[in-house]
Amino acid sequence: MNRRPDIPLFDLFGETGGFPDTVHCERIWDRARLHEWVISSHRHAEITQVFFMRHGHAEVWIDGQPHSLDDGQFLLIPVQIVHGFEFQKLSEGLVLSFPAPVLAGMRPASAGLAARLARPAIGDASDTLVTLSEHLVAAFARPGPYRANLLVALAQALLAEICALAPTEESEAAGGAKMMALDALIAAHLSEGWRAGDYAAALSITPGHLTRLCHAATGLSASRYIEGKVMTEASRMLAFTQVPVAEVGYRLGFSDPAYFSRRFRALRGQSPSDYRSRFVG
């Protein structure tokens, strides 16, 4: 694929106006044909994607390395992974997009789960994966008072099945255990405004080691990873509670509501109020 002077950062491919729903489902046909079946290299800051090829073929570039996606296979693309496609014309399948709060809410957590969802994977779809994808698409298309809850539950089940189909290497699990320790500290100190150096000290490692750990697991610096976790918690509170926006910021260590709103918009692409409005109804 042609190299570009920078790597586009999208919510959905070609879109920067904010993620449109609790999860997002679309056909490969719907977007690929609009771009002459070539999706140029890009990445997503806060979205994990799963592609399922029902029939057809795609040449896939993952962080610059070529791969193939064929009939009956799935592809997992974690956040920040650079990827692009050249689809065979008339290829058909699904593109399923999951924002960070969906993954963050998966329980019980484990080192293997965190490590697996941080690495790309290609494999043969199981009957269970196919069934879950069909249920997810049906729930996405159907309005209802508990639609968001159903979408999150199905998305998490689908991601768990992918983890089962693509087991984690032992070395990845070890790194995942360290990241889980960091995640536990972040959860315990959300309201205190800790910075990367504080977390490194609590883990008895240097700030440089912490940054290398975060970058290896997620492609992000320690500071960016920590801020992302804080904003993931903000997203949960906005989506699933009635706590006022300013109070959400206060609870997460922001003394200035305007600054909280600016940082939330910078990471999520929309204001806290606009984000909350997607979950009301």
Residue pairs with C-beta under 8 A, 6 or more apart in sequence:
1 40
1 41
1 61
1 84
1 86
2 40
4 40
4 41
7 41
7 42
7 43
7 82
8 40
8 41
8 42
8 43
9 16
9 42
9 43
9 44
9 45
10 16
10 42
10 43
10 44
11 17
11 18
11 19
11 20
11 44
11 46
11 47
11 269
12 19
12 20
12 24
12 26
12 31
12 47
12 97
13 31
13 35
13 39
13 42
14 31
14 35
16 269
17 269
17 270
18 268
18 269
18 270
18 274
18 275
19 46
19 47
19 97
19 99
19 268
19 269
20 278
21 140
21 151
21 278
22 99
22 102
22 147
22 148
22 151
22 152
22 239
22 278
22 279
23 96
23 97
23 98
23 99
23 102
23 136
23 140
23 151
23 152
23 155
24 96
24 97
24 140
25 94
25 95
25 96
25 97
25 136
25 137
25 140
25 141
26 94
26 95
27 92
27 93
27 94
27 95
28 51
28 53
28 56
28 87
28 91
28 92
28 93
28 94
28 95
29 90
29 91
29 92
31 39
31 95
32 38
32 39
32 85
32 87
32 91
37 86
37 87
37 88
37 89
37 91
38 84
38 85
38 86
38 87
39 84
39 85
39 86
39 87
40 84
41 61
41 82
41 83
41 84
42 82
42 83
42 84
43 79
43 80
43 81
43 82
43 83
44 77
44 79
44 80
44 97
45 79
45 80
45 267
46 79
46 99
46 100
46 228
46 267
46 268
47 79
47 97
47 98
47 99
47 100
48 76
48 77
48 78
48 79
48 97
48 98
48 100
48 102
48 103
48 117
48 159
49 76
49 77
49 95
49 96
49 97
49 98
50 74
50 75
50 76
50 77
50 94
50 95
50 96
50 98
50 133
50 158
50 159
50 162
51 58
51 69
51 74
51 75
51 77
51 93
51 94
51 95
51 96
52 73
52 74
52 75
52 93
52 94
52 96
52 125
52 129
52 130
52 133
53 69
53 70
53 71
53 72
53 73
53 74
53 75
53 91
53 93
54 71
54 72
54 92
54 93
54 94
55 71
55 91
55 92
55 93
56 71
56 87
56 88
56 90
56 91
56 92
56 93
57 68
57 69
57 70
57 71
57 87
57 88
57 91
58 68
58 69
58 85
58 86
58 87
58 88
58 91
59 66
59 67
59 68
59 85
59 86
60 66
60 67
60 68
60 69
60 75
60 83
60 84
60 85
60 122
61 67
61 82
61 83
61 84
61 85
62 77
62 81
62 82
62 83
62 120
63 81
63 82
63 83
63 120
64 82
67 75
67 122
69 75
69 85
69 122
72 124
72 125
73 122
73 123
73 124
73 125
74 121
74 122
74 123
74 124
74 125
74 129
74 162
74 165
75 120
75 121
75 122
76 117
76 119
76 120
76 121
76 122
76 162
76 166
77 83
77 120
78 117
78 118
78 119
78 120
78 218
79 100
79 218
79 219
80 218
80 219
80 220
81 120
81 219
83 120
94 133
94 137
96 133
96 136
96 155
96 158
98 155
98 159
99 235
100 228
100 232
100 235
101 232
101 235
101 236
101 239
102 152
102 155
102 156
102 159
103 117
103 156
103 159
104 229
104 232
104 233
104 236
105 152
105 156
105 236
106 113
106 156
106 159
106 160
109 180
109 183
110 176
110 180
111 168
111 173
111 174
111 176
111 177
111 179
111 180
112 163
112 167
112 168
112 172
112 173
112 176
113 160
113 163
113 168
113 176
114 176
114 179
114 180
114 183
114 217
115 168
115 169
115 172
115 173
115 175
115 176
115 179
115 217
116 162
116 163
116 166
116 167
116 168
116 172
117 159
117 163
118 172
118 176
118 179
118 217
118 218
119 168
119 172
121 162
121 165
121 166
123 162
123 165
123 166
124 165
125 133
125 165
126 161
126 165
128 161
129 158
129 161
129 162
129 165
132 154
132 157
132 158
132 161
133 158
135 154
136 151
136 154
136 155
136 158
139 147
139 150
139 151
139 154
140 151
144 150
148 239
148 279
168 176
175 213
175 216
175 217
176 217
178 203
178 213
179 213
179 214
179 217
179 218
181 203
182 199
182 203
182 210
182 213
182 214
183 229
185 194
185 199
185 202
185 203
186 194
186 199
186 226
186 229
186 230
187 229
187 233
189 198
189 199
190 230
190 233
190 251
190 252
190 253
191 251
191 252
191 253
192 253
193 253
193 254
194 226
194 253
195 223
195 226
196 207
196 210
196 211
196 221
196 222
196 223
196 226
197 207
199 210
199 222
199 226
200 206
200 207
200 209
200 210
200 222
203 210
205 213
207 222
210 222
211 221
211 222
213 222
214 220
214 221
214 222
214 224
214 225
215 221
218 225
220 228
227 263
227 267
228 267
230 252
230 253
231 263
231 264
231 267
231 268
233 252
234 248
234 249
234 252
234 260
234 264
234 272
235 268
235 275
237 243
237 248
237 251
238 245
238 248
238 272
238 275
238 276
238 279
239 275
239 276
239 278
239 279
240 279
243 251
245 257
245 260
245 261
245 272
245 273
245 276
246 257
246 260
248 260
248 272
249 256
249 257
249 259
249 260
249 261
249 272
250 257
252 260
254 260
254 263
260 272
261 271
261 272
264 271
264 272
264 275
265 271
265 272
268 275
